[in-house]
Amino acid sequence: MRNWWKSDRIAFNQERLKISFLDGLGRRAESPTITAGTSSPDVCHIISKLSQGISEDSLSQILKKSSVGLTAVIDGLRQLQFIEETDIAQPVVPKDLLTGKDDRLTWLGHACVLFQTSSTSICVDPFLRPHIRWTERDLQSSFSDSYADRLFFEPYGPQVPQLSPAELPHLDAVFVTHQDIDHFNLGVLMMLPEDVPIIVPGYRGHHMWEVNLRAVIHKVLGKRRNVICLKHGETITIGDVHATAFPFFSEMPSSLKTSWNCYIFETKRSAIACAADSAITDSSVDFLANRLTGERKPFVLCARLIHSGQKPAGYRDEIDSVFNFTRLWPWYTPIWDLFQPVEELGISENRFRTLCRRTNLRFYMPYAMGTAPWYRISDVNDPLHVPMANLSLRDLQSLSLKLEELSEGSVLFPGKFAKPVPLASA
């Protein structure tokens, strides 16, 4: 049989595609939607232009040239107050993200980081939420002195800084680690300029549990998008940054291999590894150490938590459930693999020690675990609700003490939300 896997997939019916708009300020009970269907590339083209700012004349020209009638769509967005007039002379990008000549790293919530040099800006796993008007209920659930968030935001409270995709600085590239929507978010990608290269993992068609991210982007956002597949071991150069993909482990049972990526970003002055939700294995440590051995430039590891190294008996999305249908893995996992030991997400204490010994690991950023007020909205019926694990203040304090035990030179990443941290002098 040839291509037997093609009949064993969930079909994507683009004719039923809708684009939802999260209303953080109006806090509507339901998100307004546009039934885009096969016209989604045309709709996304206009949304991208609007997000970056466009004159009325330019908007009129786009509407005239469009192969589908979108005037009613624009009128509807105006009525919903999703389109507003602004003074283009007033910059929307925070000043901190526009200044600086050294290599610098900025945490933008969850697994989203911004790596900038004097000439290049790269964003990884952008999952930015809309600006939010907090309700009384939110104030009870989203803010607490027991949350690690209170150390990551300044000021902390209902006046916390927020950042939308339109407020990002000019990007030279976006990197996506894997297909989960908190890392690969079409809504955020839609709002970015269409000429920004999007680097995604490779794809193997016989892996039914994988999503062809390049094909999805082209089908939904349009073929104007420059999507580049980067396979394990391959390097791409963006400005003065060299980015290399290396394997992403776990978040699937051991029998279901993936093409998902972790990345190491290197300049002559610094290096950053973004592991997202991956387990950092012995091979990961060897790869990173071999790249950086003999280099004294500061190295930052962005990863899930440091753990004992004990392997769980079988992969689970949820602790109390054998099957979880947030992913398709239960459809394809052989019975024997349900209780096979798997690598825990993050990095073990022994591997962390090894990495510290073999590299100049200066900062460890525990990330990809929410830890922002907008991930703590508790009402499950609220369109802004995102089920997300978040760090507590006690978690962070324990991590800090553990770093003191494991290494003399590595400390927690000191950055606050949307505040760049210079790396070259670390």
C-alpha positions in Angstrom: 0.0 0.0 0.0 1.2 3.5 -0.8 0.5 6.5 1.3 -1.7 4.5 3.6 -1.6 7.2 6.2 -3.5 9.7 4.1 -6.8 8.2 4.9 -6.2 8.3 8.7 -6.4 11.9 9.5 -8.9 14.5 10.7 -10.0 16.5 7.7 -9.4 20.2 7.6 -12.5 21.8 6.0 -11.4 25.3 5.1 -14.9 26.3 4.0 -16.0 26.2 7.7 -13.0 28.3 8.9 -13.8 31.2 11.2 -11.5 33.9 12.5 -12.3 34.9 16.1 -11.2 38.2 17.7 -10.5 38.1 21.4 -12.0 41.2 23.0 -9.8 42.0 26.0 -11.2 45.5 26.6 -14.9 45.0 25.9 -14.9 41.6 27.6 -17.8 40.2 25.5 -19.2 36.9 26.6 -18.5 35.5 23.1 -15.7 36.4 20.7 -16.8 38.1 17.5 -16.0 36.0 14.5 -15.6 36.4 10.8 -16.7 33.4 8.6 -13.6 33.5 6.4 -13.8 30.1 4.7 -11.5 29.8 1.7 -11.2 33.6 1.7 -9.1 33.5 4.9 -5.9 34.5 3.1 -7.6 37.7 1.9 -9.0 38.4 5.4 -5.7 37.7 7.1 -3.9 40.0 4.6 -6.1 42.9 5.6 -5.8 42.1 9.3 -2.0 42.1 9.1 -2.0 45.5 7.4 -4.4 46.9 10.0 -2.3 45.6 12.8 0.7 47.4 11.5 -1.2 50.6 10.7 -2.5 51.6 7.3 -4.0 54.7 5.8 -7.6 54.9 4.7 -6.5 55.3 1.1 -4.3 52.2 1.2 -7.1 50.2 2.9 -9.5 51.3 0.1 -7.0 50.2 -2.5 -6.7 46.8 -0.9 -10.5 46.4 -0.7 -10.8 47.3 -4.4 -8.1 44.8 -5.5 -9.4 42.0 -3.3 -11.0 39.1 -5.2 -13.7 38.9 -2.5 -16.0 41.5 -1.1 -14.5 42.5 2.3 -16.0 45.9 2.8 -18.7 44.5 5.1 -16.1 42.8 7.2 -14.2 46.0 7.7 -17.4 47.9 8.5 -18.2 45.2 11.1 -14.8 45.5 12.7 -15.3 49.3 13.0 -18.7 48.8 14.6 -17.1 46.5 17.1 -14.4 49.1 17.8 -11.6 46.7 16.7 -10.4 49.3 14.3 -9.4 52.7 15.7 -7.7 55.8 14.3 -4.3 56.5 15.6 -1.5 59.0 15.0 1.2 57.2 13.2 3.7 59.7 14.6 3.2 58.2 18.0 5.3 55.1 18.4 3.5 52.0 19.7 6.6 49.9 20.4 7.8 50.2 24.0 11.0 52.2 24.1 12.9 49.5 25.9 12.4 47.2 22.9 13.8 49.8 20.5 17.0 50.8 22.3 20.2 48.9 23.0 23.1 47.7 21.0 24.3 44.7 23.0 22.8 41.2 22.6 19.8 41.1 24.9 17.0 38.7 25.8 13.4 39.6 26.7 10.7 37.4 28.2 7.2 38.2 26.8 5.2 35.7 28.8 4.9 31.9 28.7 7.3 30.5 26.1 7.7 33.7 24.1 11.1 35.3 24.0 12.6 38.1 22.0 16.4 37.9 21.2 17.9 41.1 19.9 21.3 42.2 18.7 22.4 45.6 17.4 21.0 44.7 14.0 18.7 41.7 14.4 15.4 40.8 16.2 14.1 37.3 16.5 10.9 36.2 18.3 10.3 32.6 19.4 6.9 31.1 20.0 4.9 34.3 20.0 1.7 33.8 22.1 0.7 37.4 23.0 -2.7 38.1 24.4 -4.9 41.2 23.8 -4.8 44.1 26.2 -7.2 43.3 29.0 -9.6 45.3 31.2 -9.6 43.4 34.4 -12.8 42.5 36.1 -13.4 42.2 39.9 -13.3 38.4 39.5 -10.0 38.6 37.6 -8.5 40.7 40.4 -9.2 37.8 42.8 -7.8 35.0 40.5 -5.1 36.7 38.5 -3.1 38.6 41.1 -1.6 37.3 44.4 1.6 37.8 46.4 1.9 34.0 46.3 2.4 34.0 42.5 5.8 34.1 40.8 4.3 36.7 38.5 4.8 39.4 41.2 8.5 39.2 40.5 8.2 39.3 36.7 6.0 42.4 36.3 6.6 46.0 37.3 4.2 47.4 38.3 2.3 44.3 39.5 -1.4 44.5 39.8 -4.2 45.6 37.4 -1.7 48.1 35.9 0.7 45.4 34.7 2.3 46.1 31.4 0.7 44.3 28.5 2.0 43.8 24.9 0.0 43.0 21.7 1.6 41.7 18.5 1.4 45.2 16.9 3.7 46.5 19.7 6.6 44.2 18.8 9.6 45.8 17.3 10.5 45.1 13.7 11.2 41.3 13.5 13.7 39.7 11.2 12.2 36.2 11.8 9.8 34.2 14.0 10.7 30.7 15.1 8.1 28.1 16.1 9.1 25.1 18.2 6.0 22.9 17.8 2.4 22.7 16.9 0.6 23.3 20.2 -1.5 26.5 20.0 0.4 28.2 22.9 3.5 28.0 20.7 2.1 28.0 17.2 -0.7 30.6 17.3 -2.2 31.5 14.0 -4.0 34.5 15.5 -0.7 36.1 16.5 1.1 35.1 13.3 -1.8 36.6 11.3 -1.2 40.0 12.9 2.5 40.1 12.1 3.9 41.7 8.8 3.6 39.2 6.0 7.2 39.5 4.9 8.6 38.2 8.3 10.1 34.8 7.7 8.4 32.1 9.9 10.7 29.2 10.7 8.9 25.9 11.6 9.9 22.3 12.2 10.2 19.8 9.3 7.3 17.4 8.7 7.0 13.7 7.9 3.8 12.7 6.2 3.6 9.3 7.8 3.5 10.8 11.3 -0.2 11.2 11.6 0.2 12.9 15.0 2.1 15.7 13.5 0.8 18.9 11.8 2.3 20.2 8.6 2.8 23.8 9.9 4.0 25.2 6.6 0.9 23.9 4.8 -1.4 25.2 7.5 0.1 28.7 7.4 -0.1 28.9 3.6 -3.7 27.6 3.6 -5.0 29.9 6.4 -2.8 32.9 6.3 -1.9 32.8 2.6 1.0 32.0 0.4 2.4 35.5 0.8 3.9 34.2 4.0 7.6 33.1 3.8 7.6 29.8 5.7 10.9 27.9 6.1 11.2 24.4 7.4 14.3 23.8 9.5 15.2 20.1 10.2 17.2 18.8 13.1 20.8 19.8 12.7 20.2 22.4 10.1 21.3 26.0 10.6 19.8 29.2 9.2 21.4 32.6 9.5 19.2 35.6 10.3 21.3 38.8 10.3 24.1 38.2 12.7 22.3 35.3 14.5 22.9 31.6 13.6 20.0 29.4 14.6 20.3 25.6 14.7 17.4 23.2 15.3 17.9 20.2 17.6 15.4 17.5 18.5 12.4 18.1 20.8 11.8 15.1 23.1 8.7 14.1 25.1 5.2 15.7 25.1 4.4 12.5 23.2 4.7 8.8 24.2 8.1 7.3 23.4 6.9 5.4 20.4 5.6 8.5 18.6 8.7 10.4 17.3 8.2 14.0 16.2 10.0 16.5 13.9 9.5 19.3 16.5 12.3 21.6 17.2 14.3 23.1 20.0 16.6 25.9 18.9 20.0 27.3 19.8 20.7 30.9 18.7 24.3 32.0 18.6 26.2 35.2 17.9 29.9 35.9 18.5 28.9 37.3 21.9 26.2 35.1 23.4 24.1 32.0 23.0 20.5 31.1 23.9 18.8 27.7 23.8 15.0 27.6 23.7 13.7 24.1 24.6 10.0 25.0 25.1 8.2 22.0 26.5 10.9 19.5 25.6 12.8 17.2 27.8 16.5 17.9 27.7 18.1 14.5 27.3 21.8 13.4 27.3 21.9 13.9 23.6 20.5 17.4 24.0 23.2 18.2 26.6 25.9 16.8 24.3 24.7 18.8 21.4 24.7 22.0 23.3 28.0 21.4 25.0 29.7 20.4 21.8 28.5 23.7 20.2 29.7 25.8 23.1 32.7 23.9 24.6 35.7 26.3 24.7 33.4 29.3 24.3 33.3 31.7 27.2 30.4 33.7 25.8 27.4 33.7 28.2 24.8 31.0 27.6 21.1 31.2 28.5 19.0 28.1 28.9 15.2 28.6 28.5 13.5 25.4 29.6 10.9 23.8 31.8 11.8 23.0 35.4 14.8 21.3 36.9 13.8 17.9 38.3 15.3 14.8 40.0 15.7 12.8 36.8 13.2 10.1 37.8 11.2 8.9 34.7 7.4 8.8 34.9 5.9 5.4 34.1 4.1 6.4 30.9 3.4 9.7 29.2 0.4 11.6 30.3 -1.1 15.0 29.4 -3.0 14.9 32.6 -1.9 13.2 35.9 -5.4 11.7 36.6 -6.3 10.6 33.1 -4.8 7.8 31.0 -6.2 9.4 27.8 -6.4 13.1 27.0 -7.8 14.3 23.7 -6.1 17.7 23.6 -3.7 15.9 21.3 -4.1 13.0 18.9 -1.5 10.7 20.4 -4.0 8.3 22.1 -5.2 7.3 18.6 -1.8 6.0 17.5 -0.1 4.8 20.7 0.4 1.0 21.0 -0.9 -0.4 24.2 2.6 -1.5 25.3 3.8 2.1 25.2 1.2 3.5 27.6 3.4 2.6 30.6 6.9 2.8 29.2 9.2 5.2 31.2 9.5 8.6 29.5 11.7 11.6 30.0 10.2 14.3 32.2 9.9 17.7 30.6 12.7 20.1 31.5 16.2 19.1 32.7 17.4 16.8 35.4 19.8 17.9 38.1 22.7 15.8 36.8 22.3 17.1 33.3 22.1 20.6 34.5 25.4 20.1 36.4 27.0 18.7 33.2 25.8 21.6 31.1 27.2 24.1 33.7 30.5 22.3 33.7 30.9 22.2 30.0 29.5 25.6 29.0 29.4 29.1 30.4 25.7 28.7 31.5 25.0 32.1 33.1 21.2 32.3 33.2 18.5 29.7 33.5 15.0 30.9 32.5 12.2 28.6 33.8 9.6 29.2 31.2 6.7 27.8 29.0 4.6 27.7 32.2 2.3 30.7 31.8 3.2 32.8 34.9 1.4 35.9 33.7 -1.9 37.4 35.0 -3.7 36.7 31.7 -3.1 33.0 32.1 -4.9 33.0 35.4 -8.3 34.1 34.3 -10.4 31.5 36.1 -13.8 31.6 34.4 -13.7 28.6 32.0 -16.5 30.2 29.9 -14.5 33.4 29.4 -13.1 33.6 25.9 -9.8 34.8 27.4 -9.5 31.7 29.7 -6.4 29.6 28.9 -5.8 26.4 30.8 -2.2 26.8 31.9 0.2 25.7 34.6 1.7 28.7 36.4 4.7 29.1 38.7 4.2 30.1 42.3 6.5 32.3 44.3 7.5 29.2 46.3 8.4 27.4 43.1 10.7 30.2 42.1 12.4 30.4 45.5 13.0 26.6 45.5 14.5 26.9 42.0 16.8 29.7 43.2 18.1 27.5 46.1 18.5 24.5 43.8 20.7 26.6 41.4 22.9 27.5 44.3 23.4 23.8 45.0 24.0 22.8 41.4 26.2 25.5 40.1 28.4 28.3 41.4 27.9 30.5 38.3 24.3 30.0 37.1 21.5 32.1 38.4 17.8 32.6 37.5 17.2 34.9 34.5 16.8 38.4 36.1 14.5 39.9 33.4 11.0 41.2 33.9 8.2 41.1 31.4 9.1 43.2 28.3 12.3 44.4 29.9 15.5 43.4 27.9 18.4 41.9 29.8 21.9 42.5 28.3 23.9 39.3 27.8 27.3 40.2 26.6 28.4 41.5 30.0 26.7 38.8 32.0 
